[in-house]
Structure formats: structure tokens, C-alpha cells
């Protein structure tokens, strides 16, 4: 006999939940006094709709497995308890209708998945995530206040705050969106030319000058004896155009974000030379941030945004959720990519284009901590390659732009355990970076623009 409290599907997210109580509310009679249970059901409904956008498919799924089974499976994946706890924060929101820009790459996974999974709505926010063509446009829309917050390349807020490449406007990093998650991809014609020392004359693409992609590519080739300013060419190409440029022979390779490294393998036009985690394991890539003015004017809204994204980051970090997340972010309004490509990137089991199936579980990860030593490292590379001149107050800039204390506070609000410290050391290609000695580090390289 069917459950009398379920009308066709409790997960039909196209209309109010079909759970009816005598009071007329959307919940079962036994749950009349439980606002928490109702909240959980709404979150579950958002997830099912994200996984199965077509209503007939959604109904067939629920009929096949049963509402109870579906509910149990989804509860095991979603941090529902944390989401409900977040909703208890009663601070009034200064602004509820928001626009957040993003570039369609896997680096933006947390802020993207927070949209279909209802994490923003759970915080009382009505967020429109806006797919954007390139990083210069992201920068300009933030400067023009067309976006309230955005997906950033993590060095961008530092550059914009200093007025490097644009007018100086204070920008701040709330969380790191992803760690690792990049690769050097080469055209198939170079399968027998894997030695970077022999890449003189190569043409490479990166997505933006003020990017980890640019800094890591420069670091990598310089460690192999090539000057990135004179021995190779580096040009800016939007991520979505990288595979096409590789196919056309306009470039020999790129250090780019996923899924476009894996997409080149999928399209059989390129192979993965090296994952960037093999250059610096745990390096930052993209960030979530906004302007200092937005935070000052909308502190409660900003806190709600950060909690939403941190919740998504926690879900994305768990390997058991990666295949599900690939389904959620694959549709056209988000990444518009084959699900198989995203699954390979997010699970870390992938074809490398050289005939191998590799297993690297942390090929992409989503550690949200905006370590201030990460900011200091980025500034040393801007100094090394001449993007900034004169003295740099590394610590002051790092602490002004990378909001580590705030991130830890929001994590604690969610019941997540914040890490200790602010300035951990890192090892890049075997060389230890000590954030306490940034000028010594910037001067320690044999190849740099300053030394030229």
C-alpha cells in the first residue's frame, strides 16, 4: 500500500513538496512539529532536481528505488545537519538577490554546486550564478559592481588591490575554491618530446597573466633552464578555447584548468604531460571573493555567502561525492561538459592520453583555507617576473586580501574544525618556500625578469 503522506513524489521540486498535513503545510502529519524535518526534505528535493532535471526521469527514478531509499541515499551524501544549523543564524541579510560570476571550469565546483543543491537558498540568499567568458571580463564586472561576488583566480584580488593591470580597488579572498586541479597539456605531436629542456620556441597558453597557471608554468620551465620570457611564448587564451587552439596548431600546449586538460585527451588532440600537483602538491588555484566595499556594506550577506560555499567545499572534499557532483555541474547552464570528462577529473581515475589509466585521487581537491603564505608566494612570483616593482609589503597585503581569520570563524559556525596557523611553508619542485623570507626567496632564482 502506498504511503498516504506521499503524493506521487516528495521530491517533485518543480512545485511545492507534495507532503500534506491536516494543517495544510507541506509535511506529513507525524512531522507537524518538526521544522527541521521539513528543511531536510527541501534540501533533498533540491539535490534530486539537480541530478534529474527532467521531471519524467525524476519520477521514474523515484518509482524505481522508492522515496524512502532515495531519502536515505541522499541524506548520506548531503551535510543536511550542517545546512539546518546554518539556517538558525538569524542575522538579517542586507541584500538577498545576488549575482555571482564564474568561469565554466572545475575549479569553480563549490560555488557552482551550491546553486542547484540549494546551499545559497538555505542561507536565505537568492543567487544567480552567471557564466562568464573570460577573466578580464570577471575583473571588469567586479570593478563595475555588476557582480556582487565572483570566482577569481587566486592572484587576481592581490593584483586588483595593488592596481596591477587595472585600477586599484580593494578585493578580498573569502575561500580558496580548489587546490591542484591543473595540468600541462601538450599536443599529440609532442609525445616524443617530453623533456622541457627541449621546448625552446614552444607556444603555450595560460588563462590570464595574474594566475597560478602563468606562475606555475614559468616556475616549471625556468627550473628546467628555459627563460619563459625569451625561450618560449606565453599567450592568454580563455580556457574554453584552449582545446580548439591546440587542435588548430596555434599552440604547442597549455597550463590550464580542468576539465580542459582532460577534454583534450577526450578529443584525442592532446595528452597530460604533468599534473600541477606534481609541481606543488596542494597549491591553490581559484578563489571565491568580493570587494572590500561589498563586505563593509553587507557583512551578514557576506557571512551567509561564505557559509554556503564552505558547506559546498566540505561536500566536494569527500571522495564519495565526486561522481554525484560531476552530474550536478555537467549541465549546459554550468560547465556544459561530458559527464565522463568531469568524472575523470573529480574522481582522479583518468586516461592520460599516453595509453595509461592513472589513479590520482587528489588530482583536484577543494581545501577552502586561504592561507596567507599562499598570497605571499604569489606576490614573490609577481616580483620575480616584473609584474610589481619596488618594495612589496608581503605580509600586509596577504593579511588584507586573504581573509583567513574570517574563513576560520565561518568554518567553526558550521561545525567544521578550522586548522591552526596562518603561514605554513610549502615545497615547490623540491624547494622550500619560507613565507618569513619572501625577498630572499624572490631573489634566489637564477632565471627571473629581475635578473635579466
C-alpha positions as CSV (number, residue, x, y, z in Angstrom):
1,X,0.0,0.0,0.0
2,X,1.3,3.5,-0.8
3,X,2.3,5.9,1.8
4,X,-0.7,8.2,2.3
5,X,1.6,11.1,3.1
6,X,3.3,10.9,-0.3
7,X,1.5,12.3,-3.3
8,X,3.3,10.8,-6.4
9,X,6.8,12.2,-5.3
10,X,8.0,14.1,-2.3
11,X,10.9,15.3,-4.5
12,X,9.0,17.0,-7.2
13,X,11.0,20.2,-6.9
14,X,9.0,21.9,-9.8
15,X,6.2,22.6,-7.3
16,X,5.7,22.7,-3.5
17,X,6.6,19.4,-1.8
18,X,3.6,17.0,-2.0
19,X,3.6,16.2,1.6
20,X,0.3,17.2,3.2
21,X,-0.6,17.6,6.8
22,X,-4.1,18.5,8.2
23,X,-2.8,22.0,8.8
24,X,-2.3,22.4,5.0
25,X,1.5,22.5,5.4
26,X,3.9,20.6,3.1
27,X,4.8,17.9,5.6
28,X,3.5,14.6,6.9
29,X,1.1,14.7,9.9
30,X,3.8,13.0,12.0
31,X,6.2,15.8,11.2
32,X,3.8,18.6,12.1
33,X,6.1,19.9,14.9
34,X,9.3,19.3,13.1
35,X,10.6,22.3,11.1
36,X,13.9,20.5,10.9
37,X,12.5,17.6,9.0
38,X,10.8,19.9,6.6
39,X,14.0,21.7,6.0
40,X,15.8,18.4,5.3
41,X,13.1,17.4,2.8
42,X,13.5,20.7,0.9
43,X,17.3,20.2,0.7
44,X,16.8,16.6,-0.5
45,X,14.4,17.8,-3.2
46,X,16.9,20.4,-4.5
47,X,19.5,17.6,-4.9
48,X,17.2,15.2,-6.7
49,X,16.1,18.0,-9.1
50,X,19.8,18.9,-9.7
51,X,20.6,15.2,-10.5
52,X,17.5,14.6,-12.6
53,X,16.4,18.0,-14.1
54,X,13.8,16.3,-16.4
55,X,10.6,15.7,-14.4
56,X,9.7,12.4,-16.1
57,X,13.2,11.0,-15.4
58,X,13.0,12.1,-11.9
59,X,9.6,10.3,-11.4
60,X,11.0,7.1,-12.9
61,X,13.9,7.2,-10.6
62,X,11.7,7.6,-7.5
63,X,9.3,4.9,-8.7
64,X,12.2,2.6,-9.2
65,X,14.0,3.0,-5.9
66,X,11.2,4.2,-3.7
67,X,11.0,7.5,-1.8
68,X,12.5,6.1,1.4
69,X,15.5,4.6,-0.3
70,X,16.1,7.8,-2.2
71,X,15.9,9.8,1.0
72,X,18.4,7.6,2.8
73,X,20.9,7.7,0.0
74,X,20.7,11.4,-0.4
75,X,21.0,12.0,3.4
76,X,24.2,10.0,3.3
77,X,25.7,12.4,0.8
78,X,24.4,15.8,1.9
79,X,25.6,17.6,5.0
80,X,22.0,18.2,5.9
81,X,22.6,18.7,9.6
82,X,25.1,21.4,8.9
83,X,22.8,23.1,6.5
84,X,20.0,23.2,9.0
85,X,22.3,24.5,11.7
86,X,23.3,27.3,9.3
87,X,19.7,28.3,8.9
88,X,19.5,29.1,12.5
89,X,21.6,32.2,12.1
90,X,19.0,35.0,12.5
91,X,21.2,37.9,11.4
92,X,19.2,40.0,8.9
93,X,20.6,39.9,5.4
94,X,21.3,43.3,3.9
95,X,21.0,42.1,0.4
96,X,19.3,38.8,-0.8
97,X,19.3,39.0,-4.6
98,X,22.9,38.5,-5.7
99,X,24.9,37.9,-8.9
100,X,28.0,35.7,-8.7
101,X,30.2,35.3,-11.8
102,X,32.0,32.1,-12.7
103,X,34.2,30.7,-15.4
104,X,33.0,27.2,-16.5
105,X,35.8,25.1,-15.1
106,X,36.0,22.5,-12.4
107,X,37.9,25.0,-10.2
108,X,34.6,26.7,-9.5
109,X,32.9,23.5,-8.3
110,X,31.9,24.7,-4.8
111,X,30.3,27.9,-5.8
112,X,28.6,26.3,-8.8
113,X,27.2,23.3,-7.0
114,X,25.9,25.5,-4.2
115,X,23.4,26.8,-6.7
116,X,21.5,23.6,-7.8
117,X,21.9,21.9,-4.4
118,X,20.2,24.8,-2.6
119,X,23.0,25.8,-0.3
120,X,22.5,29.5,-1.1
121,X,18.8,29.3,-0.6
122,X,19.3,27.6,2.7
123,X,21.1,30.8,3.8
124,X,18.2,32.9,2.6
125,X,20.0,34.1,-0.5
126,X,18.6,34.3,-4.0
127,X,21.8,33.8,-6.1
128,X,22.1,33.9,-9.8
129,X,25.4,32.3,-10.9
130,X,26.4,33.8,-14.1
131,X,28.6,32.0,-16.6
132,X,31.3,34.4,-17.9
133,X,33.6,34.2,-20.9
134,X,37.0,35.2,-19.5
135,X,38.9,36.5,-16.6
136,X,39.3,40.1,-17.9
137,X,35.5,40.2,-18.0
138,X,35.2,38.9,-14.5
139,X,37.6,41.6,-13.3
140,X,35.7,44.3,-15.2
141,X,32.3,43.2,-13.9
142,X,33.6,43.3,-10.4
143,X,35.2,46.7,-10.8
144,X,31.9,48.0,-12.3
145,X,29.9,46.4,-9.5
146,X,27.9,44.3,-11.9
147,X,28.7,41.2,-9.8
148,X,28.3,41.1,-6.1
149,X,30.9,38.3,-5.7
150,X,32.8,36.1,-8.0
151,X,35.0,33.2,-8.9
152,X,38.5,34.6,-9.0
153,X,41.9,33.3,-10.0
154,X,43.5,33.5,-6.6
155,X,46.2,36.0,-7.6
156,X,43.6,38.4,-9.1
157,X,42.4,40.0,-5.9
158,X,46.0,40.8,-5.0
159,X,46.7,42.3,-8.4
160,X,43.5,44.3,-8.4
161,X,44.0,45.6,-4.9
162,X,47.5,46.8,-5.8
163,X,46.3,48.4,-9.1
164,X,48.4,46.0,-11.2
165,X,46.8,45.6,-14.6
166,X,43.7,47.6,-13.6
167,X,42.5,50.5,-11.3
168,X,43.3,49.8,-7.7
169,X,40.2,48.6,-5.9
170,X,40.4,46.6,-2.7
171,X,39.3,43.0,-3.3
172,X,39.3,40.1,-0.8
173,X,39.5,36.3,-0.9
174,X,37.0,34.6,1.3
175,X,37.9,31.0,0.4
176,X,40.1,29.1,-1.9
177,X,37.8,27.3,-4.4
178,X,40.2,24.5,-5.4
179,X,43.7,23.1,-4.8
180,X,45.6,21.3,-7.5
181,X,43.3,20.8,-10.5
182,X,45.5,21.9,-13.3
183,X,47.9,20.3,-15.8
184,X,50.4,20.9,-18.6
185,X,48.7,19.5,-21.7
186,X,50.7,19.1,-24.9
187,X,49.7,18.5,-28.5
188,X,49.9,14.8,-29.5
189,X,52.7,15.7,-32.0
190,X,55.0,16.2,-28.9
191,X,54.5,12.7,-27.4
192,X,58.2,12.0,-28.1
193,X,59.3,15.4,-26.8
194,X,58.7,15.2,-23.1
195,X,61.9,16.9,-22.0
196,X,61.1,20.6,-21.1
197,X,64.8,21.5,-21.8
198,X,63.9,20.9,-25.5
199,X,60.8,23.1,-25.5
200,X,62.6,26.3,-26.8
201,X,60.3,28.0,-29.3
202,X,57.1,26.4,-27.9
203,X,53.9,28.4,-27.8
204,X,52.0,28.0,-24.6
205,X,48.6,29.3,-23.4
206,X,47.5,30.3,-19.9
207,X,44.1,31.7,-19.0
208,X,45.3,35.0,-17.5
209,X,48.5,36.8,-16.6
210,X,47.6,37.0,-12.9
211,X,47.0,33.3,-12.5
212,X,48.6,30.3,-10.8
213,X,48.7,28.8,-14.3
214,X,51.1,31.5,-15.5
215,X,53.2,31.4,-12.4
216,X,53.5,27.6,-12.3
217,X,54.3,27.4,-16.0
218,X,57.0,30.0,-15.6
219,X,58.3,28.2,-12.5
220,X,58.4,24.8,-14.2
221,X,60.2,25.8,-17.4
222,X,62.6,28.0,-15.5
223,X,63.6,25.1,-13.3
224,X,64.4,23.2,-16.5
225,X,66.7,26.1,-17.7
226,X,64.3,28.0,-20.0
227,X,63.5,31.6,-19.7
228,X,59.8,31.9,-20.0
229,X,60.1,35.5,-21.4
230,X,62.6,34.7,-24.2
231,X,62.7,30.9,-24.8
232,X,59.0,30.2,-25.1
233,X,55.9,32.3,-25.9
234,X,53.1,32.5,-23.3
235,X,49.8,33.9,-24.5
236,X,46.5,34.4,-22.8
237,X,43.7,32.2,-24.1
238,X,40.3,31.7,-22.4
239,X,40.0,28.1,-21.0
240,X,37.1,27.2,-23.3
241,X,39.2,28.0,-26.3
242,X,42.3,26.0,-25.3
243,X,41.4,22.7,-26.9
244,X,40.4,24.3,-30.2
245,X,43.7,26.2,-30.3
246,X,45.6,23.0,-29.6
247,X,43.8,21.2,-32.4
248,X,44.4,24.0,-34.8
249,X,48.1,24.0,-34.1
250,X,48.1,27.6,-32.8
251,X,49.8,26.5,-29.6
252,X,52.0,23.6,-28.6
253,X,50.4,23.2,-25.2
254,X,48.9,25.0,-22.2
255,X,48.9,25.0,-18.5
256,X,45.2,25.2,-18.0
257,X,42.4,24.4,-15.7
258,X,40.3,21.3,-15.9
259,X,38.2,20.0,-17.4
260,X,40.1,21.3,-20.5
261,X,43.2,19.2,-19.9
262,X,41.0,16.0,-19.8
263,X,38.9,17.3,-22.6
264,X,42.0,17.4,-24.8
265,X,42.5,13.7,-24.1
266,X,38.8,13.0,-24.7
267,X,39.0,14.8,-28.1
268,X,42.3,12.9,-28.9
269,X,44.2,16.1,-29.6
270,X,46.5,16.2,-26.6
271,X,48.0,14.4,-23.6
272,X,48.7,15.2,-20.0
273,X,52.4,15.9,-19.6
274,X,52.3,16.6,-15.9
275,X,49.7,17.4,-13.3
276,X,50.4,20.6,-11.4
277,X,50.1,18.7,-8.1
278,X,53.4,17.1,-9.2
279,X,54.9,20.6,-9.2
280,X,53.4,21.8,-6.0
281,X,51.1,19.4,-4.2
282,X,48.2,21.3,-2.6
283,X,48.8,24.5,-4.5
284,X,45.9,27.0,-4.7
285,X,44.2,27.7,-8.0
286,X,40.9,29.6,-7.9
287,X,39.2,31.6,-5.1
288,X,35.9,32.9,-4.1
289,X,35.8,36.6,-3.2
290,X,34.4,40.0,-3.5
291,X,35.2,43.7,-2.9
292,X,36.1,45.1,0.4
293,X,33.2,47.6,-0.1
294,X,30.7,44.8,-0.5
295,X,31.8,43.2,2.7
296,X,31.6,46.5,4.6
297,X,28.2,47.3,3.3
298,X,26.8,43.7,3.6
299,X,28.5,41.9,6.4
300,X,25.7,39.5,7.2
301,X,25.1,38.7,3.5
302,X,28.8,38.1,3.1
303,X,28.8,35.7,6.0
304,X,25.9,33.8,4.6
305,X,27.7,33.5,1.2
306,X,30.8,32.2,2.8
307,X,28.9,29.6,4.8
308,X,27.2,28.5,1.6
309,X,30.4,28.0,-0.2
310,X,32.2,26.4,2.7
311,X,29.4,23.8,3.0
312,X,29.8,23.0,-0.7
313,X,33.6,22.8,-0.3
314,X,33.2,20.3,2.6
315,X,30.9,18.1,0.4
316,X,33.2,18.4,-2.5
317,X,36.2,17.3,-0.5
318,X,34.7,13.9,0.3
319,X,35.7,11.4,-2.5
320,X,32.4,9.5,-2.2
321,X,30.5,12.6,-3.5
322,X,32.7,13.3,-6.6
323,X,30.6,11.2,-9.1
324,X,27.4,12.8,-7.9
325,X,29.0,16.3,-8.1
326,X,30.1,15.6,-11.7
327,X,26.4,15.0,-12.6
328,X,25.3,18.2,-10.8
329,X,27.8,20.6,-12.6
330,X,27.8,19.0,-16.0
331,X,24.6,20.6,-17.5
332,X,24.7,23.4,-20.0
333,X,24.0,26.2,-17.6
334,X,27.1,25.3,-15.6
335,X,30.1,23.6,-17.2
336,X,28.4,22.2,-20.3
337,X,30.8,19.2,-20.4
338,X,30.5,15.5,-20.9
339,X,29.9,13.9,-17.6
340,X,32.6,11.3,-18.3
341,X,35.2,14.0,-18.6
342,X,34.2,15.6,-15.3
343,X,34.1,12.3,-13.5
344,X,37.6,11.5,-14.6
345,X,38.8,14.9,-13.3
346,X,36.9,14.8,-10.0
347,X,37.5,11.1,-9.1
348,X,41.1,11.2,-10.2
349,X,40.8,8.0,-12.3
350,X,41.6,9.1,-15.8
351,X,43.2,8.4,-19.2
352,X,46.3,10.4,-19.7
353,X,46.4,10.4,-23.5
354,X,49.6,8.3,-23.4
355,X,47.9,5.0,-23.2
356,X,47.7,4.9,-19.4
357,X,44.8,4.8,-16.9
358,X,46.0,6.7,-13.8
359,X,44.6,6.9,-10.3
360,X,45.3,10.2,-8.5
361,X,42.5,10.8,-6.0
362,X,43.6,14.3,-5.2
363,X,44.2,15.4,-8.8
364,X,41.6,18.0,-7.9
365,X,40.8,19.0,-4.3
366,X,38.7,21.6,-2.6
367,X,40.5,22.7,0.5
368,X,39.0,26.2,1.2
369,X,41.6,27.6,3.5
370,X,43.0,30.9,2.2
371,X,46.5,30.6,3.7
372,X,48.2,33.9,3.9
373,X,51.5,32.2,2.9
374,X,49.9,31.3,-0.4
375,X,49.3,35.0,-1.0
376,X,52.9,35.8,-0.1
377,X,54.2,33.1,-2.6
378,X,52.0,34.7,-5.4
379,X,53.5,38.1,-4.6
380,X,57.0,36.7,-4.8
381,X,56.3,35.5,-8.3
382,X,54.8,38.8,-9.3
383,X,58.0,40.4,-8.1
384,X,60.2,37.8,-9.7
385,X,58.6,38.3,-13.2
386,X,58.4,42.1,-13.0
387,X,54.6,42.4,-12.6
388,X,55.3,44.6,-9.5
389,X,58.2,46.9,-9.0
390,X,59.9,48.2,-5.9
391,X,59.3,47.1,-2.3
392,X,56.4,44.8,-1.5
393,X,54.9,44.7,1.9
394,X,54.1,41.0,1.6
395,X,52.6,40.3,5.0
396,X,50.4,43.4,5.0
397,X,48.9,42.6,1.6
398,X,48.5,38.9,2.4
399,X,46.6,39.7,5.6
400,X,44.5,42.4,4.0
401,X,43.4,40.4,1.0
402,X,43.3,36.7,2.2
403,X,40.6,36.6,4.9
404,X,41.9,33.7,6.8
405,X,40.5,34.7,10.2
406,X,37.0,35.1,8.8
407,X,37.2,31.8,7.0
408,X,38.1,30.0,10.2
409,X,35.2,31.8,12.0
410,X,32.7,30.6,9.4
411,X,34.0,27.1,9.5
412,X,33.5,27.0,13.2
413,X,30.0,28.2,12.8
414,X,29.3,25.2,10.6
415,X,30.9,22.7,13.0
416,X,33.9,22.3,10.8
417,X,37.3,22.2,12.5
418,X,39.4,25.2,11.4
419,X,43.2,24.5,11.0
420,X,45.7,26.3,13.1
421,X,48.3,28.8,11.9
422,X,48.4,31.3,9.0
423,X,51.8,31.0,7.3
424,X,52.7,27.3,6.6
425,X,55.7,26.6,4.5
426,X,55.4,24.9,1.1
427,X,57.6,22.9,-1.1
428,X,57.6,23.6,-4.9
429,X,59.7,21.2,-7.1
430,X,61.8,20.3,-4.1
431,X,62.5,23.9,-3.0
432,X,61.1,25.0,0.4
433,X,59.3,28.3,0.4
434,X,59.6,30.1,3.7
435,X,57.0,32.9,3.9
436,X,59.0,34.7,6.6
437,X,61.8,35.4,4.0
438,X,59.9,36.4,0.8
439,X,62.5,38.8,-0.6
440,X,65.3,36.2,-0.2
441,X,63.1,33.7,-2.0
442,X,62.3,36.0,-4.8
443,X,66.0,36.8,-5.3
444,X,67.1,33.1,-5.1
445,X,66.2,32.1,-8.6
446,X,68.8,32.0,-11.4
447,X,66.2,32.9,-14.0
448,X,63.9,35.8,-13.4
449,X,63.0,39.0,-15.1
450,X,64.7,41.0,-12.4
451,X,68.0,39.1,-13.1
452,X,67.7,39.5,-16.9
